[in-house]
Amino acid sequence: MNQLNLFIELTRLKKPIGYMLLFWPCAWGLTLAYDFSKGINNYIIYLILFFLGSVLMRSAGCVVNDILDKEFDSKVFRTKDRPIASGKISIRLAIFYSFILCLLAFIVLINFNLFTIILALGSMPLAFTYPLMKRFTYWPQLFLGITFNYGLILGWTAIKGEIDIVPIIFYFGAIFWTLGYDTIYGFQDIKDDEIIGLKSTAIKFKGNAKKFLAICYSLLLILFTLGGYYMNFHFSYYLLLLVPFIHLFFYQMKVFNSNDPLSCLKAFKSNNLFGLIILLNILIIKILQ
């Protein structure tokens, strides 16, 4: 039971916000591409597969992240008690866990078409090198955005079998979403990160955090509006976008306080609701079309 608890702690399974933020873009891409006139059964099956893949890959990513960041995590107050940083789980065992999680994720992946499988495998280097970026650039959140939202492309290709301009537009919009929410997340560790020499957009824009967030979230909504145009969505889609607009600018921006880690965490976690809102917006429009 102790090893099971350590495994759950290592993979952050008790913190669903991580795998949900990976899952939502997959669900958006899938819903954008799916033809609901053919029924909903296959849609639900694909949704479950993407959810399982998100949980497994996020868990594997957490393990790899903690292996690479072992020395840094031990110096940061929020992360010093993580299983690898504290020595409760060995590097060898962590690598074994990562291998098993990737194997299970691959078993999920082979249920998709060949094009989607190839694209997904092509993203693996991005997924496992992201933790290194904060050593070299102030833009690790950008690399996270490129990686974490890749599922939007995969959701589209799982149905269409090819790439189109539409998922690319939504993909870039989602990258700006991640740039925003992970910058908020980064403010929790900003003092420790500065001391040990790590970089982030939180550090780069610490004097203009809300301006940076406003730019990211504005570009997100502009690109999602453009994506709706290319999808020939009904006018009601643009009215429904007012809901995420209100959430981003009148809730997140109000709750967020760069000097208060608890407010940062609260604003960050609210992005789970944003992901659901966008999914419901697309789903409603697609079903009614």
N, C-alpha and C positions, 0 to 999 in steps of 0.2 A: 504493500500500500504506500509505503514511503517513496519507492521508486516511481510508482504511478503518479503520485502527487508532484514529484519533481519533474516528471515528463510533462504534466499538464502545465506546470509553472514555466517550464522551458519553452513550450510551444504557445504559450499565452492563450490556451483554449478557454480560460475563464474570462478573457477580455475579447469579446466578439467584435468589437469595433474594427480591429485590424483586418479580419477576414471579410467582414461586411463591406469595408471600403474597397476591397479587392473584388468582391462579388458584384457590387452595383454596376460598374461599367460593363461587365459581362452581360448582365441582365438587360442593360440599355441596348447594347448592340444586338443581342438576340431578339429583343422585342421590336426594334426598328426593322429588322430583316424578315421577321416571321409573317406568314400569310395566315391570318386568323380565320379566313373563309374555309380553310381546310381542317378546322377543328383545333382543339386546344391541347389534346393529349400529348402530342409530340413536343409541344412548347413546354409543358410541365416537366417532361422527361429531360429535355435539354437544360431547363432551369435547375433541376436537381443535380445534374452532372456538373454544371458550372459551379454550383454551390459547394459540392464535394471537392472539386478541384481547387477552389479558392481556399477552403479550410486547410487542405493538405499542403498546398504550395506556400501559403502564408506561414504555416507551422514550420515547414522546412526552411523557409527564409529566416524565421526567427532563430532557428538553431544555428544556421550559417552566420547570421549577424552576430550572435553571441560568441561564436568561436573566434571570429575575426576581431571583435571588439572586447575580448576578455580583459585586456590590460586597461583599456579606457573605462569600461563599465565598473571596474573595481574602484575607480577614482571619482565616480559620479554618485551623488547621494541617492538619486532615484533608482539607480541600477546596480548598486554595489552588492545587493543580496541575490542577484540572479544566480541560478544554479551553477553555471560555468564560472562566472566571475568569483563566486564564493567558494569554488572548489567542491561543491556537492555532486557535480556530474563531471566526469573526466572528458577530455577532448575526444578520446577514442570512442567512448560511448555516444557522445554527441554526434560524431560523424556517422556512426551506425544508425542512429535515429534518423538523421537527415537522409541517408540512403534509402531506408525503408519508406519514409514519407514520399520521397521522389518516385520510388517504384510504384507505390499506390496511386500517386497522381498520374503516372504514365498509364496505368491500367484504366483510369478514368478517361484519359486523353484519347486512347485508341478507339473509343466509341464514336469519334468524330470523323469527318472526311479527311482524306490525305492532305489536302491543302492546309487545313486548319492544324493538323498534327505537325506539319513542317514549320508553319509559322510559330506555333507554340514552342517547339524545340529551339527555334532560332532566338527566342526571347530569354532562354536560360542564362546565357552569359550576363545579360543585363540584370537579371534577378539576383544573381549571386555576387556581382561586383559592386552593387549599389552601396553596401556598407563601407566600402573603401573610399567612396567619393568625398566624404566629409574630412578626409585627411588632406585633400588636394585642392578642393574648390569650395567657394561659398555657395554653390548651387547644387548641393546633393538632393534638395527637394525637387529640382527639375528632373534629375535622373530617376527619382522615385516616381514622379508623375509619368514619365515615359514608360516605366516598368509596370506600375500598378494599374494603369489604364489600358494596357495592351489587350486585356480581355474584351474590351469593346470591339476591337477589330476581329478577335476570335469569335465573338458572339455573332457578328455579321457573317463571317465566312463559313461558320458552322451551318448556316441556312443557305446562303447564296453560292458558296463555293468559289467566290471571287471577291476582290476588293473594289470598292466604289468610292467616289468622292464623299458620299454621305458619312460613312463611318470615320473617315479621316477628319472631317470637320468636327464631328462630335468628339473624336479622340483628342484633338488639339484643345477643344474646350475643356475636356476633363483634365488635361494636364494642368491647365491654369487653376482648376478646382483644387488639385493636389498641391500645387505651389502655395495656394492660400492656406489650406487646412494644416499642412505639415509645417508651415512657417509658424502658425499658432502653436502647434505641438512643440516646436523647437524652443520656444520661449521658456518652457519648463526647466530646461537644462542649460540655459544660456550662460549663467555664471560659471558653472563647472566647465562647460565647453571652452569658454574663453581662457580659463586657467590652464587647461591641459592642451590647448592649441588646436581644437577641432573647429571646423567651419560650418556655417549654415546661413540660410537666408534670414533667419532670426537675428543673427549677429550682424549681417550686412545691412539690414534695414531696421535696426533696433530703434533708431531715432525717428523713423517714418513708417512704422509698422502698419498703421491703419490706412495710410495712403497706398502702400504696396498691396495690401489686401483688397482695397477698393479697385485697383487696376486689374488684379487677377480675377476678381469676381465679375467685374464688368466685361472683361474679355470672354470669360466663361459664358455669360448670358448672351453676348453678341454672337458667339459661334454657335450656341445652341439655337438661337433664333435663325441664323443662316442655315443651319442643318435642317430645321423645320421647313424652311423655304424650299430647299432642294428635295425634300420629301413630299412636297406639295400638301403639307398638313393643312387642315381646316383652320380658320381664323381663331377658333376657340383654343388651339394649342398655345398661341401667343398670349391669350388672356390667362391661361393656366400657368404660364411662366411667371406671372406676378407673384404666385405663392412662393417659389424658391427665391425670387428677388427679395421679398419681404423677409424671408428667413435669413438670407445672407447679410442684408444691409441693415435690417432693423432688429434682428435678434443677435446673430453672431457678433457683429461689429459693436453692439451695445454691451454684450456680456464680456467680450474679450478685453482683458487688462494685462498688458505685457509684463507688469510687475507682480502679478498675482498668479502663481502656478495653478491654483484651483480653478480660477476663471478661465485660464488657457485650456485646461483639460475639459471643462464644461463646454466651451465653445467648439473645441475639437470634436468631442463626442456627438455634438448635435449634427455633424455631417452625415451621420447614419440616417437621420430623418430626411436630410436633403436628398440622399440617394434614393430613398423610398419615394419621395415626392416626385422626382424626375421620372422614375419608373412608372408610377401611376399615371402621370401626365401622358407619357408616350403610349402606355397600354390603353388608356381611355380613347385617345385619338385613333389609334390603330384599329381597335375593335369597332368604333363608330364609323370608320371610313367605308 
